[in-house]
């Protein structure tokens, strides 16, 4: 049986604990690990490791309190270490610009790895890596540190920002797309297809937002409240939070596919020479709607949902 070292953190002066753990982690070879033993949940260490080393380690609770916590930390193999597109964008949202330039879906397809998508789409991965590296060297920091936000705050932010935008914009886009299809459909049949596709997006998203606001988000906020108050998790009719999240992610993917169809049929929202003002406004707003949805889905799929699943999991242990 494999023997793995255990580091008793309680015996280390608090200000030296994290530096010593990082030193031990950095000395690991791929596939090697160690166990830390401590008198409280070391979750802050997990987030610090993610922030400073990236997704290159596994984190497994062997014992979860109340008096003793043991966590096995293991360095992943090279194959396991490759970050997903969603993880890359979650760490630095500016990199979404690079993926968008290459036509790589960073929200609905965020769970895929860059190498996997580049191979499938015939994109030179070295070109993508070079542009991502340029972004790393660019001055400035990501506009929002979404990773540091509390989950209840993020739920409220998504509702007040992205949900509100969708609710405010859908009626106008439905009316405008129907008008443009009626007036220009004979000469440009693609606008009829676009109007029909957007009507489907509007109907699906309206129901989707209701489910998030009435079922999923309230439960996530209850999870946060339980953690803060150190109380038992709330009971949920849907079982684990991963169940409604799976549904939400499937609906995100469907909405993304419908918007991609609109972009494809309109040749990337290319405006013909005979387009009227309404036509031009419609295409500009389609692009704006798609951009907002990408950021909206990114926040949920790549940050909020994984953290909610992890929070429920750790609080159950």
N, C-alpha and C positions, 0 to 999 in steps of 0.2 A: 504494500500500500504506500502511496506517495506521502512523504512527510513534508509538511508546509510550515514555514516559520510563523509564529504568532508574536505580534508586537503589542505589549500591554501599554496602551496609551496613558492609562491612569497613573503610571509610574513616571511619566515625563512631565516636566514643568510646562504649563499650558502654552506659553509663548513659543516653545520649541516643538510642539506636537506636530503641527502641519509641515514645517520645514523638514522634520525628521521623516515623516511619512512620505513626502515628496522625494526625498533623497533615496529612500528604500525603493520606491516605485521606479524611479529613473534608472536604478541599477538592475532592474528585471530584464530578462530576455523574453522574447515572444513566447507566450504560453506559460510563463512562470507567474507566481503570485505569492501573496502572504495574507495573513489574517490580522485584523486589528481588533483589539478587545478594549472596550470603553464603557463608561457608566451612563451614557446617554446616546440618543440616536445621532450618529455622525453625518447626517444629511448635508450640513453646510460644507463638509469636506468633499462630498460627491460633486456638488455644484462648482466648487473651486477647481477640482480635478478636470471637470468638463470644460470650464472656462480657460484653464491654463495649459491643459494637455490635449484637449479634444476627445473625441469618442474613440479612444484607443485602449479602453480597459472595460472589464466586466465588473459588476458590483452585485454581490450576492449576500443577502442576510442569512447567517447561520443561526443567530440567536437575536431576538428582538425584545430585550427588556423583560421586566421593568427595571431591574437592577444592573443587568449586564447586557451589552450589545456586542455581537461579533459579526464582522463583515469580511468576506473574502474578496480581495482586490486582485485581479489578474490582468496582465498585459495581453491584449489580443494579438493574434497572428497577423502578418502583413495583409493577408486576404480579408480578414475580418475588419481591419482598421479603416478601410476605405470609407470615407463619409458618404452618406446619401446626399442627394441634391438638396433635400429639405433641411438636413443638418447644416450644410454649408450656408444656406440662405438664412437659417435661424440664427447663426452666429454673426452674420454680416449681411443685412438685407440689401446693401448696395450691389452685392453679387448677383442679385436677381436680374440686373441689367445685362450682365454677361450671358446668362442663360436665355434671356428673352431674345438677345441678338442672334443666337444660334438656333432659335426655335425650339428650345428645350423647356418643357413644362416643369416649373419649379414648385407648383402648388399641388395640383391633383396628382402629378407624377413624382412628388417629392420623396417618396420612399425608395426610388430607384437610384442606382449609383451612376456617376457620370460616365464611367467606362462602358457600362451596360447600354445606356441611352445613345452614346456616341457610336457604338458599334452597330446598333440597330438602325440609326438614322444616317449612317455613312459620314459622320462628322469626324474630322481629325481631332482626337482628344488633346493633342499637344497644343493646338490653337486655342482650345478652351482653357487649358491649364495656364497658358501664357497670359491670357487676358485676366484670369482669376488672380494670378501673381501680381499683375500690374495694379489690380484693385487693392491687394494687400499692401503694396508700397505707396499707394496714394495717401495724401494727407487727409486728416479728418477721421471721424469715427462714424459708425452707423447712426442714423438720425434718431433712432429709438432703441433703447436697451430693453427690448421686449423680454429677453431671457430673465431679467431681474424682476419683472413685474409679478405681483401676487396674482393668483388665478382668479380670485373674485373681482379684482380690479380689471383684469383683462376681459372677463366676461362683460362687465359694464361698458368697457371701452368699445368692444366689438359691437354691442347693441347700439350704443349712442353714436358711433361713427359709421360703421359699415352697414349695419342693419337699417339705420335711418336713411343712409344714402340710397340703398336699394329700394326702400319703400317710397321715398320721395321721387325717385327717378323712373321707376317702372311705369306709372300711368302716362307720363309724358312720352316715353319711348314707344309704348304701345300705340298711342295716338299718332305719333309722328311716323312710325314705321308703316302703319296701315295707310296713312295719307300718301306717303311716297310710293308705296306699292300700287295704290289705286291710280295715281297720276302717271307714274313712270314705268309701271309693270310691263306694258306692251313692248317698249323699247329696251327695257332692262329687266328681264324676268328674274334676275338674281335677287332683286329687292323683294320680290314676292316670297321667294324661299327664305330670305333673311327675316322678313316680317313673321312668317309662320314659325320659324325656329325660335325667334325671340318670344313669341306668345307662349311657347312651351316652357322656355326658361323662366318667364315671369310667373306662370302658374306654379311650377315646381318650387321656385325659390320662395314664393309667398308662404307655402305650406312648410317648407324647410325652416324658415325663420321662426315660425310659430313653435315648431317642435323644439328648437334650441332655446327659445325664450321661456317656454312653459314647462319643459321637462328637463333637458340636459343641463342648461346653465344654472337653474336653481339647485340642482343636485351637486354640481361642482362647487357652488358657493357654500353648500352645507358641509361638504368635505373640508373646505378650508376652515369653516367655523369650528368643526369638530376637532381639527388639529390644533387650532389656537386654544380651545377650551380644554383640550386633552380629554375629550369625551368619546363615547362610542360612535361609530359611523351610523348615519341615518339608513333606515331600511329603504330599499328601492324596488318597485314592482318589476323593473326590467333586469334585476339581478346586478351584475357587475357593470360599471360605467363603460367598459369596452363594448358592450352590446349596442347601446344607442350610438356610440361613436362610430362603430362600423357602418351603421346606416347613414350617418351624416357624411362620412367619407365617400360612400358610394354615391350619394346624391351630389356631393361636390364634383366628383368625377363626371357624372352625367351632365351637370351644368357646364363644366369646362369643355366637354365634347361638343355640346350644342353651340357654344360661343366660338369654338374652333371652326365649326361648320360655317357659321356666319362669316368669319374672317376668310375662310377658303373660297366660299362662293362669291364674295365681293372682291377677290383678289387683293387681300390685305387692306380692305376699305378704300380701294382706289376710287376716286370721284371722277366720273366722266365729264367731258367738256360741257355737255348740255344740262348738267345738274343744276337744279334750282337751289335757293338758299336752304330750304327745308331738307333737301337731299344731303347737302354738305353738313348741316347741323346734325342730322341723324347719324352719319358715319363718324363724325367727331365724337358724338356721345356714345356710340357703340364702343369705340376704342377706350374711352374714359371708363365705361361700365366694366369692360373686360379687365382693365388695369386695376380697378378697385376690387373686383372679385378675386384676382390673383393674390393681392395682398391680404384680403379677407380670409381666403382659404389657407394661405400660408400661415397666418397667425393661429388658425385652428388646427389644421392637420399637423403642422411641424412643431408647434410650441404648446398650445393649450391642451390638446388632446393627449399627447404623450405624458405631459406632466400630471394631468388628472388621473390617468391610469396608474402612474407611478405612485402618486399620493395615496390613492385608494389601496394599492398593493402594500405599501409600507405601513399604512395605518392599520391594515388587517393583521399584520404579523405581530 
